[in-house]
Amino acid sequence: MKLLLDTPIFIWYVLDIQKLSATVRALIDDEDNDILLSTASIWEMAIKQSTGKLSFSLPFKEFIE
């Protein structure tokens, strides 16, 4: 299955924020699923980081990878 994650879901998953249901986490963790992130989401996070509205413990490129 292909899963296109929107920006908040991606951030919550990567940062292990407990807003995701067990079902959503299981779908993302399933190695048989293709996890996709749109270029628009990456662009949105880059803008928010550059304006100080979003910060990561890793450099941005590493966070996305």
PALO-60579 format. One record per residue (C-alpha): residue in three letters; chain; x, y, z negated. Coordinates in nm, 2 decimals. Layout:
# PALO-60579
+------+-------+--------+--------+--------+
| resn | chain |   east |  north |     up |
+------+-------+--------+--------+--------+
|  ALA |     A |      X |      Y |      Z |
...
+------+-------+--------+--------+--------+
END
This chain:
# PALO-60579
+------+-------+--------+--------+--------+
| resn | chain |   east |  north |     up |
+------+-------+--------+--------+--------+
|  MET |     A |   0.00 |   0.00 |   0.00 |
|  LYS |     A |   0.12 |   0.35 |   0.07 |
|  LEU |     A |   0.08 |   0.60 |  -0.21 |
|  LEU |     A |   0.11 |   0.97 |  -0.15 |
|  LEU |     A |   0.18 |   1.14 |  -0.48 |
|  ASP |     A |   0.07 |   1.50 |  -0.54 |
|  THR |     A |   0.31 |   1.73 |  -0.72 |
|  PRO |     A |   0.18 |   1.70 |  -1.08 |
|  ILE |     A |   0.15 |   1.32 |  -1.06 |
|  PHE |     A |   0.51 |   1.30 |  -0.93 |
|  ILE |     A |   0.64 |   1.53 |  -1.21 |
|  TRP |     A |   0.44 |   1.35 |  -1.48 |
|  TYR |     A |   0.57 |   1.01 |  -1.36 |
|  VAL |     A |   0.93 |   1.11 |  -1.34 |
|  LEU |     A |   0.93 |   1.29 |  -1.67 |
|  ASP |     A |   0.73 |   1.01 |  -1.83 |
|  ILE |     A |   0.45 |   1.24 |  -1.94 |
|  GLN |     A |   0.16 |   1.03 |  -2.08 |
|  LYS |     A |  -0.11 |   1.20 |  -1.87 |
|  LEU |     A |  -0.11 |   0.91 |  -1.62 |
|  SER |     A |  -0.34 |   0.61 |  -1.67 |
|  ALA |     A |  -0.19 |   0.26 |  -1.70 |
|  THR |     A |  -0.34 |   0.18 |  -1.35 |
|  VAL |     A |  -0.17 |   0.47 |  -1.18 |
|  ARG |     A |   0.16 |   0.39 |  -1.35 |
|  ALA |     A |   0.13 |   0.02 |  -1.25 |
|  LEU |     A |   0.06 |   0.13 |  -0.88 |
|  ILE |     A |   0.37 |   0.35 |  -0.87 |
|  ASP |     A |   0.59 |   0.09 |  -1.04 |
|  ASP |     A |   0.47 |  -0.19 |  -0.80 |
|  GLU |     A |   0.77 |  -0.24 |  -0.57 |
|  ASP |     A |   0.54 |  -0.37 |  -0.30 |
|  ASN |     A |   0.39 |  -0.01 |  -0.27 |
|  ASP |     A |   0.55 |   0.26 |  -0.06 |
|  ILE |     A |   0.57 |   0.58 |  -0.27 |
|  LEU |     A |   0.56 |   0.90 |  -0.06 |
|  LEU |     A |   0.60 |   1.26 |  -0.16 |
|  SER |     A |   0.52 |   1.54 |   0.09 |
|  THR |     A |   0.76 |   1.80 |   0.20 |
|  ALA |     A |   0.51 |   2.05 |   0.06 |
|  SER |     A |   0.54 |   1.91 |  -0.29 |
|  ILE |     A |   0.92 |   1.94 |  -0.27 |
|  TRP |     A |   0.89 |   2.29 |  -0.14 |
|  GLU |     A |   0.64 |   2.38 |  -0.42 |
|  MET |     A |   0.87 |   2.24 |  -0.69 |
|  ALA |     A |   1.17 |   2.42 |  -0.55 |
|  ILE |     A |   0.98 |   2.75 |  -0.55 |
|  LYS |     A |   0.86 |   2.70 |  -0.91 |
|  GLN |     A |   1.21 |   2.61 |  -1.02 |
|  SER |     A |   1.36 |   2.91 |  -0.86 |
|  THR |     A |   1.11 |   3.14 |  -1.03 |
|  GLY |     A |   1.17 |   2.98 |  -1.37 |
|  LYS |     A |   0.82 |   2.82 |  -1.39 |
|  LEU |     A |   0.95 |   2.47 |  -1.38 |
|  SER |     A |   1.28 |   2.33 |  -1.50 |
|  PHE |     A |   1.44 |   1.98 |  -1.49 |
|  SER |     A |   1.71 |   1.82 |  -1.69 |
|  LEU |     A |   1.89 |   1.71 |  -1.37 |
|  PRO |     A |   1.99 |   1.92 |  -1.07 |
|  PHE |     A |   1.69 |   1.95 |  -0.84 |
|  LYS |     A |   1.82 |   1.72 |  -0.57 |
|  GLU |     A |   1.89 |   1.44 |  -0.82 |
|  PHE |     A |   1.54 |   1.49 |  -0.97 |
|  ILE |     A |   1.38 |   1.44 |  -0.63 |
|  GLU |     A |   1.59 |   1.14 |  -0.54 |
+------+-------+--------+--------+--------+
END
